[in-house]
Structure formats: structure tokens, C-alpha cells
Amino acid sequence: MFSGLGYQCFCASQRSDGVQYPSKLKTDIWNYNPLTKTGGNNVVDYSVPRTDWLVYFDSEETQGEDGKATNILDGNINTFWHSQWYAASPPYPHYLLIDMTQETSDLHGIYFTLRQNNTGTQPKHVEVWLGPDKDHLTKYTEADLIGQNAQQAVAFATPQTFRVFKLVFTSGQNANATYASMAEISVY
């Protein structure tokens, strides 16, 4: 493309630019109409379908409320996973291990939607582990989540390929909390 102008673009630089600047737009700007100045503001969902995913966990609450771990995959931000609290109260850390049932490539990060109606149980610090199966995970990164209802992302430095990811929550937004909860989790 630039060769007509006397510039050369080498394949190696094209690949590295593509990794550093992934071609995923946040909104559907292709639908923008410059004449009416409308459109192009719908959020594009790049998340991977979760229909066959499996969830493993350290604890879940099913006696005192519907806080089962599979709620993080139901597409409803008003349902949630909650660590056990009724018969026992295991402290942090809490974990969710998700098996996507097939290896997926070119993943750029993980979306988190915290529980909507109780900020006291929202986790803060999360470790992200990735791997080909639940027995061969490597700690990839860690991050602090923001105590908010809106979806937030933990982005990967480079696109990743994996089948299983484990989220280890080591602390909560409330420093005295022993419980954790989460509304939705997905990858993009």
C-alpha cells in the first residue's frame, strides 16, 4: 500500500502492530451516518459464546439464596454466584475455574460484571490463570477490579490461546469481607 509512495512495510512490523493495536472496535462506527449524524454508537459484543462452558468453584451458596456458580454464565446480570455463607463462611481467597470445553485463540481479555445489588460482596483483587486444561494452568496476570455495576475488562497484553481459565479472588472491595460474588464472566 505504501510502496507506491516509496515506503516499505515489512510483515514483521504489520504483525507487531496488529498485536499492539487489535482491530476490535468498541462501537459499530460503520453504521454512522454523517449526514444525519446518527448511528454508530451500538456496543459491539466480542464475547465468546458460553453455552458449553463448565464452572468449578471453591464454594457456592445454594441454601440461603440462589448463588450457584453457573449463574455467572446465564446472561442475566441480576443473578449471581455467591461464595458460601449459610452453613459455613470460608474466607478469601475464592476461585472460579471456567472450562470453555474447547481451546479458543485470539482472546484479548476477560469481562467481569460484578453483583448489582450488594457492593459489600464484590471482589477487588483477582489473579488470572490460563491453560490448556485445569491441571496445567499458569498465572498470567493480576488486577484490581473497580467496585461498580458496569461491565469491566481485564485486558491481556497480547492475544492468548487457552481452554481453561481460573479467577482467584484474593480480597474484596470491603476490606472486612469474607464473601465474594459475581454476576457475569465472559472472554473477548
C-alpha positions as CSV (number, residue, x, y, z in Angstrom):
1,M,0.0,0.0,0.0
2,F,2.8,2.4,0.8
3,S,5.2,1.0,-1.8
4,G,3.8,3.5,-4.4
5,L,4.9,6.3,-2.1
6,G,8.4,4.9,-1.7
7,Y,7.7,3.3,1.7
8,Q,8.0,-0.3,2.5
9,C,6.0,-2.1,5.2
10,F,7.6,-5.3,6.4
11,C,5.4,-8.3,7.5
12,A,7.0,-8.4,10.9
13,S,6.0,-4.8,11.7
14,Q,2.5,-5.4,10.5
15,R,2.2,-8.4,12.8
16,S,3.5,-6.5,15.8
17,D,1.2,-3.5,15.1
18,G,-1.7,-5.8,14.9
19,V,-0.9,-7.3,18.3
20,Q,-0.4,-4.0,20.0
21,Y,-3.4,-2.4,18.3
22,P,-6.1,-5.1,17.9
23,S,-8.7,-4.4,15.2
24,K,-11.7,-4.6,17.6
25,L,-13.8,-1.5,17.7
26,K,-15.9,-0.8,20.8
27,T,-18.9,0.6,18.7
28,D,-20.4,-0.1,15.3
29,I,-19.0,3.0,13.6
30,W,-19.7,1.5,10.2
31,N,-23.4,2.3,10.9
32,Y,-22.7,6.1,11.4
33,N,-24.5,8.4,9.0
34,P,-22.5,11.6,8.6
35,L,-25.5,13.4,7.0
36,T,-27.9,12.9,9.9
37,K,-25.1,12.4,12.5
38,T,-26.8,9.4,13.9
39,G,-25.9,5.7,14.4
40,G,-22.6,4.0,15.0
41,N,-23.0,4.0,18.8
42,N,-24.1,0.5,19.5
43,V,-21.7,-1.5,21.6
44,V,-20.2,-4.5,19.7
45,D,-20.2,-7.7,21.7
46,Y,-17.0,-9.7,21.0
47,S,-17.5,-12.1,23.8
48,V,-17.2,-15.8,23.1
49,P,-20.4,-17.9,23.3
50,R,-20.7,-19.6,26.7
51,T,-23.3,-22.3,26.1
52,D,-21.0,-25.3,26.6
53,W,-18.8,-23.9,29.4
54,L,-18.3,-25.7,32.7
55,V,-17.7,-23.9,36.1
56,Y,-15.8,-25.2,39.0
57,F,-15.5,-23.3,42.3
58,D,-14.2,-23.4,45.9
59,S,-17.7,-22.7,47.3
60,E,-21.2,-21.5,46.3
61,E,-24.3,-20.6,48.2
62,T,-27.3,-22.7,47.4
63,Q,-29.1,-23.0,50.8
64,G,-29.5,-19.3,51.9
65,E,-30.0,-18.0,48.3
66,D,-29.6,-18.9,44.7
67,G,-25.9,-18.1,44.5
68,K,-24.8,-21.1,42.4
69,A,-21.7,-20.7,40.3
70,T,-23.4,-21.4,36.9
71,N,-25.3,-18.1,37.4
72,I,-22.2,-16.3,36.0
73,L,-22.9,-17.8,32.6
74,D,-26.7,-17.3,32.3
75,G,-26.6,-13.8,30.6
76,N,-28.6,-12.2,33.4
77,I,-26.8,-9.5,35.5
78,N,-29.4,-9.8,38.2
79,T,-28.4,-13.4,39.1
80,F,-25.0,-14.1,40.6
81,W,-22.6,-16.5,42.1
82,H,-22.0,-16.1,45.8
83,S,-19.4,-17.9,47.9
84,Q,-20.9,-20.0,50.7
85,W,-22.3,-18.1,53.8
86,Y,-25.3,-20.0,55.2
87,A,-23.8,-23.2,56.7
88,A,-20.2,-22.0,56.6
89,S,-18.2,-18.9,55.7
90,P,-14.9,-19.8,54.1
91,P,-12.7,-16.7,53.8
92,Y,-10.8,-15.3,50.8
93,P,-9.3,-16.5,48.5
94,H,-12.3,-17.7,46.5
95,Y,-12.0,-19.0,42.9
96,L,-14.0,-19.8,39.8
97,L,-12.4,-22.1,37.2
98,I,-14.1,-22.0,33.8
99,D,-13.6,-24.7,31.2
100,M,-14.7,-23.4,27.8
101,T,-14.6,-27.1,26.6
102,Q,-12.5,-26.2,23.6
103,E,-9.3,-24.3,23.1
104,T,-10.0,-20.7,21.8
105,S,-7.4,-18.5,20.2
106,D,-7.0,-14.7,19.7
107,L,-8.6,-13.9,23.1
108,H,-7.9,-10.3,24.3
109,G,-9.2,-10.4,27.9
110,I,-11.9,-11.2,30.4
111,Y,-15.1,-9.3,31.0
112,F,-16.4,-9.0,34.6
113,T,-19.8,-7.8,35.7
114,L,-20.0,-7.5,39.5
115,R,-23.1,-8.3,41.5
116,Q,-25.6,-5.5,41.0
117,N,-27.4,-5.3,44.3
118,N,-24.8,-5.7,47.0
119,T,-21.4,-3.9,46.9
120,G,-20.3,-5.5,50.1
121,T,-19.5,-8.8,48.4
122,Q,-17.8,-7.5,45.3
123,P,-14.3,-8.9,44.9
124,K,-11.4,-6.5,44.3
125,H,-8.2,-8.2,43.6
126,V,-8.2,-11.0,41.0
127,E,-5.4,-13.4,39.8
128,V,-6.0,-14.7,36.2
129,W,-4.6,-18.2,35.4
130,L,-4.7,-19.6,31.9
131,G,-4.0,-23.0,30.4
132,P,-4.9,-25.9,28.1
133,D,-6.7,-27.8,31.0
134,K,-7.4,-27.4,34.7
135,D,-4.2,-29.3,35.7
136,H,-1.8,-27.1,33.7
137,L,-2.6,-23.5,34.5
138,T,-0.1,-20.6,34.5
139,K,-0.6,-17.4,36.4
140,Y,-0.9,-14.8,33.6
141,T,-1.8,-11.6,35.4
142,E,-3.5,-10.0,38.3
143,A,-5.6,-6.8,38.6
144,D,-7.8,-4.8,40.8
145,L,-11.5,-4.6,39.8
146,I,-13.4,-1.4,40.3
147,G,-16.4,-1.5,42.7
148,Q,-19.0,-0.6,40.0
149,N,-22.1,-2.2,38.4
150,A,-20.9,-1.6,34.8
151,Q,-19.0,-4.4,32.9
152,Q,-15.3,-4.0,33.1
153,A,-12.4,-5.8,31.4
154,V,-9.0,-7.2,32.4
155,A,-7.2,-7.0,29.1
156,F,-4.3,-9.2,28.1
157,A,-1.0,-7.7,27.0
158,T,-1.1,-9.9,23.9
159,P,-3.8,-12.2,22.4
160,Q,-3.9,-15.5,24.2
161,T,-5.0,-19.1,23.3
162,F,-6.4,-21.3,26.1
163,R,-9.3,-23.6,27.0
164,V,-9.4,-23.1,30.8
165,F,-9.1,-20.0,32.9
166,K,-9.1,-19.7,36.7
167,L,-10.0,-16.5,38.5
168,V,-8.7,-16.3,42.1
169,F,-10.3,-13.5,44.1
170,T,-7.9,-12.7,46.9
171,S,-9.7,-9.7,48.5
172,G,-13.0,-7.8,48.4
173,Q,-14.0,-4.1,47.8
174,N,-14.9,-4.2,51.5
175,A,-11.7,-4.8,53.4
176,N,-13.5,-6.8,56.1
177,A,-15.4,-9.0,53.7
178,T,-15.0,-12.8,53.7
179,Y,-17.7,-13.4,50.9
180,A,-17.4,-12.9,47.2
181,S,-20.0,-12.7,44.4
182,M,-20.0,-12.1,40.7
183,A,-22.9,-11.6,38.2
184,E,-21.3,-12.4,34.8
185,I,-18.0,-13.5,33.4
186,S,-17.0,-13.8,29.7
187,V,-14.0,-13.6,27.4
188,Y,-13.4,-11.5,24.4
